């Protein structure tokens, strides 16, 4: 028996179908592009014919920008005045919670000119409740110990100061390390602070700082030299 040659496969016609499907899409894109160009040309011609509207819009935009800038400047100046006028009495500070006390210390540092003062106290703060940089470029780390009963509360002693001393400079890279409390500081704690170059703000110094207008660096002795020339010098 003679074998029949295998049947030839008809060539696939898919490419032609694809071309047939792509042609309407291409035509649609051309139409869309033409419509877009026509719209742009129409808008441009209209604006050229009504150029005075563009001028009015530009003037209004400039006036609006000037008004916005003036309002922002006035608000900034008012906030600065409010910050400079910030005062606290000891009774107010005694009535705060511990975290509120930290925010009060932060606000006092901002009042003094530390624009970057921030409250960082909380779990895992490693002895730092407030951090700030003064106008002389010195980095400050302040630990806050609030006593609900003020001077009648538990005194801050050597153990708390040892924690602050162990992290203030080695961990936080502070130039000025400060313990702030609305209560008392024990005599052994004062001796330890003097030996380790820690600065103390007890209840009496806090009263002068919070109710006055002098920055803290004018109230503390033996501060390190400025990192940069003072703007006041």
Secondary structure, 3 states (H helix, E strand, C coil): CCCCCCCCCCCCCHHHHHHHHHHHHHHHHHHHHHHHHHHHHHHHHHHHHCHHHHHHHHHHHHHHHHHHHHHHHHHHHHHHHHHHCCCCCHHHHHCCCHHHHHHHHHHHHHHCCCCCCEECCCCCCCCCCEEEECCCCCEEEEEEECCCCHHHCCCECHHHHHHHHHHHCCCCCCCEEEEEECCCECHHHHHHHHHCCCEEECHHHHHHHHHCCCCHHHCCCCCCCCCCCCCCC
